[in-house]
Amino acid sequence: MNSSQPSGNMPDHRIDLFPEIAARIAQRRGQAAIYPHFVPARTAMVVVDMQNCWLEAGQPGYSPHCLPLVPRINALAQALRGAGGTVCWVQMNGSREVSAAWPRYRDFFAREEVFDAWSDALTPGNPGYELWHGLDVQPQDMRAAKSRYSAFIQGACDLHERLAGRGIDTVLIAGTATNVCCEASARDAQMLNYKVAILADGCATRSDAEHNASLSNLFGMFADVVTVAEAIGRLQPPDRTTADPRGGA
């Protein structure tokens, strides 16, 4: 996987997977890529929480690392649609009603006023809940709402059932935050038997340290880690003579 370097005023994460984990994967698999190809018709890009709450300065979740994701996510969305794949935009519903049903989290992980600010921002109908205006959301795309960090946890989102209904077996995870909702979604998707790839330069969080720790942990046992450019390149159908007999396509 190619590393992304910060460029100009665009605060991209510096991608640096833990070398011992990358070496272990290469030894275990015999190759660096876990999934060398993605079959477009069976592939969905799941874009997690690219909402104003995280992309707009002054919102409680704002991170300057999120805005540079937008053109890359749009590029992959366009490529995937053109190849016959699925794009899904997932939004976090963190309203006070939802938070009240999660008391062991709400009561212990932050002060009440902090939780209230997040809940108000992530209430449907409020500006913080809306998808960022620069995202290329098309009428044929799927939309989903979740009430927990993972988009694949039972009872919090219907995404799994809808993707399964389309015959999707591969998910490409993009969005924010890498080490929270993206990682939670990737882990649960893998447990549900999806092939999972997390987009190293299509996800963002608060710091490089958190970003790389999350990517490295996922790469160890849960997901392939690819750049957006690599994901687009892997949408091409594999040569039948070299396809992985274990279904790695």
C-alpha positions as YAML, in Angstrom:
chain: A
units: angstrom
residues:
- id: 1
  name: MET
  ca: [0.00, 0.00, 0.00]
- id: 2
  name: ASN
  ca: [1.34, 3.39, -0.97]
- id: 3
  name: SER
  ca: [1.73, 5.99, 1.77]
- id: 4
  name: SER
  ca: [0.00, 9.36, 1.51]
- id: 5
  name: GLN
  ca: [2.00, 12.42, 2.46]
- id: 6
  name: PRO
  ca: [0.56, 15.72, 3.64]
- id: 7
  name: SER
  ca: [0.23, 18.18, 0.78]
- id: 8
  name: GLY
  ca: [0.10, 21.96, 1.08]
- id: 9
  name: ASN
  ca: [-2.77, 23.11, 3.25]
- id: 10
  name: MET
  ca: [-4.60, 19.81, 2.92]
- id: 11
  name: PRO
  ca: [-4.00, 18.03, 6.24]
- id: 12
  name: ASP
  ca: [-3.95, 14.44, 5.01]
- id: 13
  name: HIS
  ca: [-2.96, 11.75, 7.44]
- id: 14
  name: ARG
  ca: [0.54, 10.35, 7.08]
- id: 15
  name: ILE
  ca: [-0.16, 6.66, 6.49]
- id: 16
  name: ASP
  ca: [2.35, 4.37, 8.16]
- id: 17
  name: LEU
  ca: [1.22, 0.83, 8.93]
- id: 18
  name: PHE
  ca: [3.06, -0.97, 11.68]
- id: 19
  name: PRO
  ca: [5.78, -2.87, 9.73]
- id: 20
  name: GLU
  ca: [5.62, -6.01, 11.87]
- id: 21
  name: ILE
  ca: [1.91, -6.42, 11.08]
- id: 22
  name: ALA
  ca: [2.42, -5.83, 7.35]
- id: 23
  name: ALA
  ca: [5.24, -8.39, 7.35]
- id: 24
  name: ARG
  ca: [3.10, -10.92, 9.21]
- id: 25
  name: ILE
  ca: [0.27, -10.55, 6.68]
- id: 26
  name: ALA
  ca: [2.66, -10.97, 3.75]
- id: 27
  name: GLN
  ca: [4.11, -14.12, 5.34]
- id: 28
  name: ARG
  ca: [0.69, -15.55, 6.15]
- id: 29
  name: ARG
  ca: [-0.88, -14.84, 2.76]
- id: 30
  name: GLY
  ca: [2.20, -15.01, 0.55]
- id: 31
  name: GLN
  ca: [1.28, -11.60, -0.85]
- id: 32
  name: ALA
  ca: [0.70, -8.10, 0.47]
- id: 33
  name: ALA
  ca: [-2.87, -7.75, -0.82]
- id: 34
  name: ILE
  ca: [-5.55, -9.73, 0.97]
- id: 35
  name: TYR
  ca: [-8.09, -9.19, -1.85]
- id: 36
  name: PRO
  ca: [-6.31, -8.60, -5.17]
- id: 37
  name: HIS
  ca: [-9.57, -7.90, -7.01]
- id: 38
  name: PHE
  ca: [-13.07, -6.63, -6.22]
- id: 39
  name: VAL
  ca: [-16.01, -7.82, -8.32]
- id: 40
  name: PRO
  ca: [-17.93, -4.57, -8.90]
- id: 41
  name: ALA
  ca: [-21.42, -6.06, -8.96]
- id: 42
  name: ARG
  ca: [-20.81, -7.60, -5.53]
- id: 43
  name: THR
  ca: [-19.01, -4.60, -4.04]
- id: 44
  name: ALA
  ca: [-20.37, -1.65, -2.05]
- id: 45
  name: MET
  ca: [-18.53, 1.38, -0.79]
- id: 46
  name: VAL
  ca: [-19.94, 2.18, 2.65]
- id: 47
  name: VAL
  ca: [-19.28, 5.85, 3.43]
- id: 48
  name: VAL
  ca: [-19.55, 6.34, 7.18]
- id: 49
  name: ASP
  ca: [-20.62, 9.58, 8.88]
- id: 50
  name: MET
  ca: [-19.39, 12.16, 6.37]
- id: 51
  name: GLN
  ca: [-21.74, 14.63, 8.01]
- id: 52
  name: ASN
  ca: [-21.41, 18.31, 8.84]
- id: 53
  name: CYS
  ca: [-20.79, 17.34, 12.46]
- id: 54
  name: TRP
  ca: [-17.30, 16.16, 11.43]
- id: 55
  name: LEU
  ca: [-16.56, 18.32, 8.39]
- id: 56
  name: GLU
  ca: [-17.77, 21.79, 9.38]
- id: 57
  name: ALA
  ca: [-15.58, 23.97, 11.57]
- id: 58
  name: GLY
  ca: [-17.27, 24.73, 14.87]
- id: 59
  name: GLN
  ca: [-19.21, 21.46, 14.99]
- id: 60
  name: PRO
  ca: [-18.41, 19.16, 17.95]
- id: 61
  name: GLY
  ca: [-16.80, 16.43, 15.86]
- id: 62
  name: TYR
  ca: [-14.83, 18.66, 13.50]
- id: 63
  name: SER
  ca: [-11.49, 17.34, 12.29]
- id: 64
  name: PRO
  ca: [-9.48, 19.10, 9.56]
- id: 65
  name: HIS
  ca: [-8.40, 15.67, 8.31]
- id: 66
  name: CYS
  ca: [-11.92, 14.93, 7.03]
- id: 67
  name: LEU
  ca: [-12.33, 17.50, 4.27]
- id: 68
  name: PRO
  ca: [-9.49, 16.15, 2.06]
- id: 69
  name: LEU
  ca: [-11.37, 12.83, 1.89]
- id: 70
  name: VAL
  ca: [-14.20, 14.31, -0.17]
- id: 71
  name: PRO
  ca: [-12.66, 14.29, -3.68]
- id: 72
  name: ARG
  ca: [-11.23, 10.80, -3.20]
- id: 73
  name: ILE
  ca: [-14.52, 9.40, -1.94]
- id: 74
  name: ASN
  ca: [-16.31, 11.04, -4.87]
- id: 75
  name: ALA
  ca: [-13.79, 9.56, -7.33]
- id: 76
  name: LEU
  ca: [-14.28, 6.03, -6.01]
- id: 77
  name: ALA
  ca: [-18.05, 6.48, -5.92]
- id: 78
  name: GLN
  ca: [-18.03, 7.48, -9.58]
- id: 79
  name: ALA
  ca: [-15.76, 4.57, -10.56]
- id: 80
  name: LEU
  ca: [-17.78, 2.04, -8.60]
- id: 81
  name: ARG
  ca: [-21.11, 3.20, -10.02]
- id: 82
  name: GLY
  ca: [-19.67, 3.11, -13.53]
- id: 83
  name: ALA
  ca: [-18.51, -0.47, -12.99]
- id: 84
  name: GLY
  ca: [-21.92, -1.59, -11.71]
- id: 85
  name: GLY
  ca: [-21.24, -1.43, -7.98]
- id: 86
  name: THR
  ca: [-23.13, 0.11, -5.06]
- id: 87
  name: VAL
  ca: [-22.48, 3.28, -3.07]
- id: 88
  name: CYS
  ca: [-24.06, 3.68, 0.37]
- id: 89
  name: TRP
  ca: [-24.03, 6.81, 2.53]
- id: 90
  name: VAL
  ca: [-24.46, 6.12, 6.24]
- id: 91
  name: GLN
  ca: [-25.39, 8.82, 8.76]
- id: 92
  name: MET
  ca: [-25.10, 8.68, 12.54]
- id: 93
  name: ASN
  ca: [-28.30, 9.43, 14.44]
- id: 94
  name: GLY
  ca: [-27.07, 10.47, 17.87]
- id: 95
  name: SER
  ca: [-30.16, 12.29, 19.10]
- id: 96
  name: ARG
  ca: [-30.90, 12.57, 22.81]
- id: 97
  name: GLU
  ca: [-33.54, 9.87, 22.43]
- id: 98
  name: VAL
  ca: [-30.99, 7.52, 20.89]
- id: 99
  name: SER
  ca: [-28.37, 8.41, 23.51]
- id: 100
  name: ALA
  ca: [-30.85, 7.75, 26.31]
- id: 101
  name: ALA
  ca: [-31.13, 4.16, 25.08]
- id: 102
  name: TRP
  ca: [-27.35, 3.77, 25.45]
- id: 103
  name: PRO
  ca: [-26.93, 4.83, 29.10]
- id: 104
  name: ARG
  ca: [-23.80, 2.86, 29.96]
- id: 105
  name: TYR
  ca: [-22.01, 4.77, 27.25]
- id: 106
  name: ARG
  ca: [-23.65, 8.14, 27.79]
- id: 107
  name: ASP
  ca: [-23.22, 8.14, 31.57]
- id: 108
  name: PHE
  ca: [-19.53, 7.22, 31.71]
- id: 109
  name: PHE
  ca: [-17.63, 8.39, 28.61]
- id: 110
  name: ALA
  ca: [-18.17, 12.16, 28.63]
- id: 111
  name: ARG
  ca: [-19.62, 15.00, 30.64]
- id: 112
  name: GLU
  ca: [-23.32, 15.67, 30.19]
- id: 113
  name: GLU
  ca: [-22.81, 18.95, 28.36]
- id: 114
  name: VAL
  ca: [-20.42, 17.28, 25.92]
- id: 115
  name: PHE
  ca: [-22.89, 14.53, 25.14]
- id: 116
  name: ASP
  ca: [-25.70, 17.04, 24.74]
- id: 117
  name: ALA
  ca: [-23.70, 19.02, 22.17]
- id: 118
  name: TRP
  ca: [-23.05, 15.88, 20.15]
- id: 119
  name: SER
  ca: [-26.66, 14.72, 20.47]
- id: 120
  name: ASP
  ca: [-28.01, 18.05, 19.28]
- id: 121
  name: ALA
  ca: [-25.64, 18.11, 16.31]
- id: 122
  name: LEU
  ca: [-26.54, 14.56, 15.28]
- id: 123
  name: THR
  ca: [-30.32, 14.89, 15.57]
- id: 124
  name: PRO
  ca: [-32.05, 14.37, 12.20]
- id: 125
  name: GLY
  ca: [-33.20, 17.72, 10.86]
- id: 126
  name: ASN
  ca: [-30.35, 19.65, 12.46]
- id: 127
  name: PRO
  ca: [-27.47, 20.97, 10.32]
- id: 128
  name: GLY
  ca: [-24.84, 18.73, 11.90]
- id: 129
  name: TYR
  ca: [-26.74, 15.60, 10.84]
- id: 130
  name: GLU
  ca: [-26.72, 16.43, 7.13]
- id: 131
  name: LEU
  ca: [-24.19, 14.98, 4.71]
- id: 132
  name: TRP
  ca: [-21.45, 17.39, 3.67]
- id: 133
  name: HIS
  ca: [-22.58, 19.39, 0.66]
- id: 134
  name: GLY
  ca: [-19.52, 18.51, -1.45]
- id: 135
  name: LEU
  ca: [-20.24, 14.79, -1.52]
- id: 136
  name: ASP
  ca: [-21.41, 13.37, -4.85]
- id: 137
  name: VAL
  ca: [-24.60, 11.68, -3.64]
- id: 138
  name: GLN
  ca: [-26.66, 10.31, -6.53]
- id: 139
  name: PRO
  ca: [-30.32, 9.22, -6.61]
- id: 140
  name: GLN
  ca: [-29.40, 5.57, -7.23]
- id: 141
  name: ASP
  ca: [-27.18, 5.43, -4.14]
- id: 142
  name: MET
  ca: [-28.29, 3.76, -0.93]
- id: 143
  name: ARG
  ca: [-28.84, 5.84, 2.20]
- id: 144
  name: ALA
  ca: [-28.86, 4.41, 5.72]
- id: 145
  name: ALA
  ca: [-29.00, 5.70, 9.29]
- id: 146
  name: LYS
  ca: [-27.38, 4.05, 12.31]
- id: 147
  name: SER
  ca: [-27.77, 4.56, 16.03]
- id: 148
  name: ARG
  ca: [-24.52, 2.93, 17.17]
- id: 149
  name: TYR
  ca: [-20.95, 3.25, 15.98]
- id: 150
  name: SER
  ca: [-21.14, 0.20, 13.71]
- id: 151
  name: ALA
  ca: [-23.27, 0.24, 10.57]
- id: 152
  name: PHE
  ca: [-23.51, -3.54, 10.80]
- id: 153
  name: ILE
  ca: [-24.62, -4.11, 14.39]
- id: 154
  name: GLN
  ca: [-27.96, -5.84, 14.84]
- id: 155
  name: GLY
  ca: [-30.82, -3.52, 15.72]
- id: 156
  name: ALA
  ca: [-28.93, -0.27, 15.06]
- id: 157
  name: CYS
  ca: [-28.94, -0.23, 11.25]
- id: 158
  name: ASP
  ca: [-30.58, -2.22, 8.45]
- id: 159
  name: LEU
  ca: [-27.57, -1.99, 6.13]
- id: 160
  name: HIS
  ca: [-26.59, -5.67, 6.31]
- id: 161
  name: GLU
  ca: [-30.01, -6.89, 5.25]
- id: 162
  name: ARG
  ca: [-30.18, -4.42, 2.38]
- id: 163
  name: LEU
  ca: [-26.71, -5.22, 1.09]
- id: 164
  name: ALA
  ca: [-27.35, -8.95, 1.35]
- id: 165
  name: GLY
  ca: [-30.52, -8.44, -0.66]
- id: 166
  name: ARG
  ca: [-28.39, -7.01, -3.47]
- id: 167
  name: GLY
  ca: [-25.93, -9.89, -3.38]
- id: 168
  name: ILE
  ca: [-23.13, -7.73, -1.95]
- id: 169
  name: ASP
  ca: [-20.26, -9.70, -0.41]
- id: 170
  name: THR
  ca: [-17.52, -7.06, -0.37]
- id: 171
  name: VAL
  ca: [-17.51, -3.69, 1.41]
- id: 172
  name: LEU
  ca: [-15.05, -0.83, 1.05]
- id: 173
  name: ILE
  ca: [-15.17, 1.33, 4.17]
- id: 174
  name: ALA
  ca: [-14.67, 5.10, 3.93]
- id: 175
  name: GLY
  ca: [-15.49, 8.05, 6.18]
- id: 176
  name: THR
  ca: [-14.89, 9.03, 9.77]
- id: 177
  name: ALA
  ca: [-13.70, 8.36, 12.34]
- id: 178
  name: THR
  ca: [-11.17, 5.71, 11.31]
- id: 179
  name: ASN
  ca: [-10.75, 4.30, 14.80]
- id: 180
  name: VAL
  ca: [-14.39, 4.59, 15.88]
- id: 181
  name: CYS
  ca: [-17.28, 4.12, 13.46]
- id: 182
  name: CYS
  ca: [-15.17, 2.97, 10.50]
- id: 183
  name: GLU
  ca: [-13.28, 0.40, 12.55]
- id: 184
  name: ALA
  ca: [-16.43, -0.79, 14.33]
- id: 185
  name: SER
  ca: [-18.22, -1.20, 11.00]
- id: 186
  name: ALA
  ca: [-15.27, -3.02, 9.42]
- id: 187
  name: ARG
  ca: [-14.97, -5.46, 12.31]
- id: 188
  name: ASP
  ca: [-18.68, -6.29, 12.35]
- id: 189
  name: ALA
  ca: [-18.83, -6.63, 8.56]
- id: 190
  name: GLN
  ca: [-15.99, -9.15, 8.66]
- id: 191
  name: MET
  ca: [-17.79, -11.08, 11.39]
- id: 192
  name: LEU
  ca: [-20.82, -11.19, 9.06]
- id: 193
  name: ASN
  ca: [-18.62, -12.83, 6.38]
- id: 194
  name: TYR
  ca: [-18.07, -9.84, 4.12]
- id: 195
  name: LYS
  ca: [-14.75, -9.27, 2.42]
- id: 196
  name: VAL
  ca: [-13.71, -5.95, 3.94]
- id: 197
  name: ALA
  ca: [-11.24, -3.33, 2.79]
- id: 198
  name: ILE
  ca: [-10.71, -0.07, 4.62]
- id: 199
  name: LEU
  ca: [-9.61, 2.90, 2.55]
- id: 200
  name: ALA
  ca: [-6.44, 4.27, 4.13]
- id: 201
  name: ASP
  ca: [-6.75, 7.67, 2.45]
- id: 202
  name: GLY
  ca: [-10.55, 7.55, 2.38]
- id: 203
  name: CYS
  ca: [-10.92, 7.57, 6.18]
- id: 204
  name: ALA
  ca: [-9.86, 10.09, 8.78]
- id: 205
  name: THR
  ca: [-9.77, 10.72, 12.52]
- id: 206
  name: ARG
  ca: [-8.22, 13.17, 14.97]
- id: 207
  name: SER
  ca: [-4.53, 12.23, 14.70]
- id: 208
  name: ASP
  ca: [-2.07, 10.21, 12.65]
- id: 209
  name: ALA
  ca: [-1.37, 8.01, 15.68]
- id: 210
  name: GLU
  ca: [-5.01, 6.95, 16.03]
- id: 211
  name: HIS
  ca: [-5.41, 6.55, 12.27]
- id: 212
  name: ASN
  ca: [-2.40, 4.27, 11.83]
- id: 213
  name: ALA
  ca: [-3.07, 2.23, 14.95]
- id: 214
  name: SER
  ca: [-6.58, 1.51, 13.70]
- id: 215
  name: LEU
  ca: [-5.47, 0.65, 10.16]
- id: 216
  name: SER
  ca: [-2.72, -1.62, 11.47]
- id: 217
  name: ASN
  ca: [-5.05, -3.43, 13.84]
- id: 218
  name: LEU
  ca: [-7.66, -3.97, 11.14]
- id: 219
  name: PHE
  ca: [-5.03, -5.18, 8.67]
- id: 220
  name: GLY
  ca: [-3.88, -7.80, 11.15]
- id: 221
  name: MET
  ca: [-7.11, -9.83, 11.23]
- id: 222
  name: PHE
  ca: [-10.13, -7.94, 9.89]
- id: 223
  name: ALA
  ca: [-9.63, -6.07, 6.62]
- id: 224
  name: ASP
  ca: [-7.41, -5.30, 3.70]
- id: 225
  name: VAL
  ca: [-5.98, -1.78, 3.78]
- id: 226
  name: VAL
  ca: [-5.89, -0.01, 0.42]
- id: 227
  name: THR
  ca: [-5.72, 3.49, -0.97]
- id: 228
  name: VAL
  ca: [-8.57, 4.84, -3.07]
- id: 229
  name: ALA
  ca: [-6.43, 4.59, -6.21]
- id: 230
  name: GLU
  ca: [-5.64, 0.96, -5.43]
- id: 231
  name: ALA
  ca: [-9.31, 0.20, -4.84]
- id: 232
  name: ILE
  ca: [-10.24, 1.70, -8.21]
- id: 233
  name: GLY
  ca: [-7.53, -0.39, -9.86]
- id: 234
  name: ARG
  ca: [-8.83, -3.56, -8.23]
- id: 235
  name: LEU
  ca: [-12.33, -3.06, -9.65]
- id: 236
  name: GLN
  ca: [-11.13, -4.55, -12.92]
- id: 237
  name: PRO
  ca: [-12.26, -8.18, -13.32]
- id: 238
  name: PRO
  ca: [-9.43, -10.66, -12.69]
- id: 239
  name: ASP
  ca: [-7.95, -12.84, -15.39]
- id: 240
  name: ARG
  ca: [-9.70, -16.20, -15.05]
- id: 241
  name: THR
  ca: [-6.39, -18.02, -15.29]
- id: 242
  name: THR
  ca: [-5.01, -16.20, -12.24]
- id: 243
  name: ALA
  ca: [-8.12, -15.80, -10.10]
- id: 244
  name: ASP
  ca: [-7.78, -16.91, -6.50]
- id: 245
  name: PRO
  ca: [-9.57, -20.29, -6.19]
- id: 246
  name: ARG
  ca: [-10.59, -19.36, -2.64]
- id: 247
  name: GLY
  ca: [-12.81, -16.58, -3.93]
- id: 248
  name: GLY
  ca: [-10.43, -13.68, -3.40]
- id: 249
  name: ALA
  ca: [-11.84, -11.84, -6.41]
...
